[in-house]
């Protein structure tokens, strides 16, 4: 799977996902650590990557624009801050969420549950 890791998450998360066989890059790898949220979404969309973040603003932006891409995985605070733990949590749940991510979704990962909202989000 192809991932773009947001600045608010560690570059070590991207490395852990790469080590697990995925195509993962961090915004810092692209020199985009100060990029605005719409630029980050545009990059993920253009490169067919799922954005990994802890910033709930991305879900809001997708809802406001009616976008169907890119997919976003949001790590909630309860998931912990260690990149290795976040990677394990994502990898442990990836089989359950892959179809939704391929379709276009916002997935919220928590320690004991996950929530999936298929895009576009209609309020």
Contact map, one row per residue, 1 for C-alpha under 8 A:
111000000000000000000110000000000000000000000000100000000000000000000000000000000000000000000000000000000000000000000000000
111100000000000000000111000000000000000000000001110000000000000000000000000000000000000000000000000000000000000000000000000
111110000000010000000111100000000000000000010000111100000000000000000000000000000000000000000000000000000000000000000000000
011111000000010000000001111000000000000000010000111100000000000000000000000000000000000000000000000000000000000000000000000
001111101110110000000001111000000000000000000000001110000000000000000000000000000000000000000000000000000000000000000000000
000111111000000000000000011000000000000100000000001110000000000000000000000000000000000000000000000000000000000000000000000
000011111110000000000000011100001000000000000000000010000000000000000000000000000000000000000000000000000000000000000000000
000001111100000000000000000000000000000000000000000011100000000000000000000000000000000000000000000000000000000000000000000
000011111110100000000000000000000000000000000000000111000000000000000000000000000010000000000000000000000000000000000000000
000010111111110000000000000000000000000000000000000000000000000000000000000000000010000000000000000000000000000000000000000
000010101111111000000000010100000000000000000000000000000000000000000000000000000000000000000000000000000000000000000000000
000000000111111100000000000000000000000000000000000000000000000000000000000000000011000000000000000000000000000000000000000
000010001111111110000000000000000000000000000000000000000000000000000000000000000011011000000000000000000000000000000000000
001110000111111111000001110000000000000000000000000000000000000000000000000000000000000000000000000000000000000000000000000
000000000011111111100001100000000000000000000000000000000000000000000000000000000000000000000000000000000000000000000000000
000000000001111111110000000000000000000000000000000000000000000000000000000000000011001000000000000000000000000000000000000
000000000000111111111111000000000000000000000000000000000000000000000000000000000000001000000000000000000000000000000000000
000000000000011111111111000000000000000000000000000000000000000000000000000000000000000000000000000000000000000000000000000
000000000000001111111100000000000000000000000000000000000000000000000000000000000000000000000000000000000000000000000000000
000000000000000111111100000000000000000000000000000000000000000000000000000000000000000000000000000000000000000000000000000
000000000000000011111110000000000000000000000000000000000000000000000000000000000000000000000000000000000000000000000000000
111000000000000011111111000000000000000000000000000000000000000000000000000000000000000000000000000000000000000000000000000
111000000000000011001111100000000000000000000000000000000000000000000000000000000000000000000000000000000000000000000000000
011110000000011011000111110000000000000000000000000000000000000000000000000000000000000000000000000000000000000000000000000
001110000000011000000011111010000000000000000000000000000000000000000000000000000000000000000000000000000000000000000000000
000111100010010000000001111111000000000000000000000000000000000000000000000000000000000000000000000000000000000000000000000
000111100000000000000000111111111000000000000000000000000000000000000000000000000000000000000000000000000000000000000000000
000000100010000000000000011111111000000000000000000000000000000000000000000000000000000000000000000000000000000000000000000
000000000000000000000000111111110000000000000000000000000000000000000000000000000000000000000000000000000000000000000000000
000000000000000000000000011111111000000000000000000000000000000000000000000000000000000000000000000000000000000000000000000
000000000000000000000000001111111000000000000000000000000000000000000000000000000000000000000000000000000000000000000000000
000000000000000000000000001111111110000000000000000000000000000000000000000000000000000000000000000000000000000000000000000
000000100000000000000000001101111110000000000000000000000000000000000000000000000000000000000000000000000000000000000000000
000000000000000000000000000000011111000000000000000000000000000000000000000000000000000000000000000000000000000000000000000
000000000000000000000000000000011111101100000000000000000000000000000000000000000000000000000000000000000000000000000000000
000000000000000000000000000000000111111100000000000000000000000000000000000000000000000000000000000000000000000000000000000
000000000000000000000000000000000011111110000000000000001100000000000000000000000000000000000000000000000000000000000000000
000000000000000000000000000000000001111111000000000000000000100000000000000000000000000000000000000000000000000000000000000
000000000000000000000000000000000011111111100000000000000000000000000000000000000000000000000000000000000000000000000000000
000001000000000000000000000000000011111111110000000000000000000000000000000000000000000000000000000000000000000000000000000
000000000000000000000000000000000000111111111000001000000100000000000100000000000000000000000000000000000000000000000000000
000000000000000000000000000000000000011111111100000000000000000000000000000000000000000000000000000000000000000000000000000
000000000000000000000000000000000000001111111110000000000000000000000000000000000000000000000000000000000000000000000000000
001100000000000000000000000000000000000111111111111000000000000000000100000000000000000000000000000000000000000000000000000
000000000000000000000000000000000000000011111111100000000000000000001100000000000000000000000000000000000000000000000000000
000000000000000000000000000000000000000001111111100000000000000000000000000000000000000000000000000000000000000000000000000
000000000000000000000000000000000000000000111111100000000000000000000000000000000000000000000000000000000000000000000000000
010000000000000000000000000000000000000000011111110000000000000000000100000000000000000000000000000000000000000000000000000
111100000000000000000000000000000000000000011111111000000000000000000110000000000000000000000000000000000000000000000000000
011100000000000000000000000000000000000000010001111100000000000000000111100000000000000000000000000010000000000000000000000
001111000000000000000000000000000000000010010000111110000000000000000111100000000000000000000000000000000000000000000000000
001111001000000000000000000000000000000000000000011111000000000000000001111000000000000000000000000000000000000000000000000
000011111000000000000000000000000000000000000000001111110000000000000001111000000000000000000000000000000000000000000000000
000000011000000000000000000000000000000000000000000111110000000000000000011110000000000000000000000000000000000000000000000
000000010000000000000000000000000000000000000000000011111100000000000000010000000000000000000000000000000000000000000000000
000000000000000000000000000000000000000000000000000011111111000000000000010000000000000000000000000000000000000000000000000
000000000000000000000000000000000000100000000000000000111111100000000000000000000000000000000000000000000000000000000000000
000000000000000000000000000000000000100010000000000000111111110000000001000000000000000000000000000000000000000000000000000
000000000000000000000000000000000000000000000000000000011111111000000001000000000000000000000000000000000100000000000000000
000000000000000000000000000000000000000000000000000000011111111100000000000000000000000000000000000000000000000000000000000
000000000000000000000000000000000000010000000000000000001111111110000000000000000000000000000000000000000000000000000000000
000000000000000000000000000000000000000000000000000000000111111111111000000000000000000000000000000000000000000000000011100
000000000000000000000000000000000000000000000000000000000011111111100000000000000000000000000000000000000000000000000011111
000000000000000000000000000000000000000000000000000000000001111111100000000000000000000000000000000000000000000000000000000
000000000000000000000000000000000000000000000000000000000000111111100000000000000000000000000000000000000000000000000000000
000000000000000000000000000000000000000000000000000000000000011111110000000000000000000000000000000000000000000000000011110
000000000000000000000000000000000000000000000000000000000000011111111100000000000000000000000000000000000000000000000011100
000000000000000000000000000000000000000000000000000000000000010001111110000000000000000000000000000000011000000000000011000
000000000000000000000000000000000000000000001000000000000000010000111110000000000000000000000000000000011000000000000010000
000000000000000000000000000000000000000010011001111000000000000000111111000000000000000000000000000000011000000000000000000
000000000000000000000000000000000000000000000000111000000000000000011111100000000000000000000000000011011110000000000010000
000000000000000000000000000000000000000000000000011110000110000000000111110000000000000000000000000010001110000000000000000
000000000000000000000000000000000000000000000000011110000000000000000011111000000000000000000000000000000111100000000000000
000000000000000000000000000000000000000000000000000111110000000000000001111100000000000000000000000000000111100000000000000
000000000000000000000000000000000000000000000000000111000000000000000000111110100000010000000000000000000001110000000000000
000000000000000000000000000000000000000000000000000001000000000000000000011111110000000000000000000000000001110000000000000
000000000000000000000000000000000000000000000000000001000000000000000000001111111000000000000000000000000000010000000000000
000000000000000000000000000000000000000000000000000000000000000000000000000111110000000000000000000000000000011000000000000
000000000000000000000000000000000000000000000000000000000000000000000000001111111000110010000000000000000000111000000000000
000000000000000000000000000000000000000000000000000000000000000000000000000111111100110000000000000000000000000000000000000
000000000000000000000000000000000000000000000000000000000000000000000000000010111110110000000000000000000000000000000000000
000000000000000000000000000000000000000000000000000000000000000000000000000000011111110000000000000000000000000000000000000
000000001101100100000000000000000000000000000000000000000000000000000000000000001111111000000000000000000000000000000000000
000000000001100100000000000000000000000000000000000000000000000000000000000000000111111100000000000000000000000000000000000
000000000000000000000000000000000000000000000000000000000000000000000000000000111111111110000000000000000000000000000000000
000000000000100000000000000000000000000000000000000000000000000000000000001000111111111111000000000000000000000000000000000
000000000000100110000000000000000000000000000000000000000000000000000000000000000011111111100000000000000000000000000000000
000000000000000000000000000000000000000000000000000000000000000000000000000000000001111111110000000000000000000000000000000
000000000000000000000000000000000000000000000000000000000000000000000000000000100000111111111000000000000000101000000000000
000000000000000000000000000000000000000000000000000000000000000000000000000000000000011111111100000000000000100000000000000
000000000000000000000000000000000000000000000000000000000000000000000000000000000000001111111110000000000000000000000000000
000000000000000000000000000000000000000000000000000000000000000000000000000000000000000111111110000000000000000000000000000
000000000000000000000000000000000000000000000000000000000000000000000000000000000000000011111111100000000000000000000000000
000000000000000000000000000000000000000000000000000000000000000000000000000000000000000001111111110000000000000000000000000
000000000000000000000000000000000000000000000000000000000000000000000000000000000000000000111111110000000000000000000000000
000000000000000000000000000000000000000000000000000000000000000000000000000000000000000000001111111000000000000000000000000
000000000000000000000000000000000000000000000000000000000000000000000000000000000000000000001111111110000010000000010000000
000000000000000000000000000000000000000000000000000000000000000000000000000000000000000000000111111111000000000000000000000
000000000000000000000000000000000000000000000000000000000000000000000000000000000000000000000001111111100000000000000000000
000000000000000000000000000000000000000000000000000000000000000000000000000000000000000000000000111111111000000000010100000
000000000000000000000000000000000000000000000000010000000000000000000011000000000000000000000000111111111110000000000000000
000000000000000000000000000000000000000000000000000000000000000000000010000000000000000000000000011111111000000000000000000
000000000000000000000000000000000000000000000000000000000000000000000000000000000000000000000000001111111000000000000110000
000000000000000000000000000000000000000000000000000000000000000000011110000000000000000000000000000111111100000000000111000
000000000000000000000000000000000000000000000000000000000000000000011111000000000000000000000000000111111110000000011111000
000000000000000000000000000000000000000000000000000000000010000000000011110000000000000000000000000010011111000000011110000
000000000000000000000000000000000000000000000000000000000000000000000011110000000000000000000000100010001111100001111000000
000000000000000000000000000000000000000000000000000000000000000000000000111100000000000000000000000000000111110001110000000
000000000000000000000000000000000000000000000000000000000000000000000000111100100000000011000000000000000011111011100000000
000000000000000000000000000000000000000000000000000000000000000000000000001111100000000000000000000000000001111111000000000
000000000000000000000000000000000000000000000000000000000000000000000000000001100000000010000000000000000000111110000000000
000000000000000000000000000000000000000000000000000000000000000000000000000000000000000000000000000000000000011111000000000
000000000000000000000000000000000000000000000000000000000000000000000000000000000000000000000000000000000000111111100000000
000000000000000000000000000000000000000000000000000000000000000000000000000000000000000000000000000000000011110111110000000
000000000000000000000000000000000000000000000000000000000000000000000000000000000000000000000000000000000011100011111000000
000000000000000000000000000000000000000000000000000000000000000000000000000000000000000000000000100100001111000001111100000
000000000000000000000000000000000000000000000000000000000000000000000000000000000000000000000000000000001110000000111110100
000000000000000000000000000000000000000000000000000000000000000000000000000000000000000000000000000100111100000000011111100
000000000000000000000000000000000000000000000000000000000000011001111010000000000000000000000000000000111100000000001111100
000000000000000000000000000000000000000000000000000000000000011001110000000000000000000000000000000000011000000000000111110
000000000000000000000000000000000000000000000000000000000000011001100000000000000000000000000000000000000000000000001111111
000000000000000000000000000000000000000000000000000000000000001001000000000000000000000000000000000000000000000000000001111
000000000000000000000000000000000000000000000000000000000000001000000000000000000000000000000000000000000000000000000000111
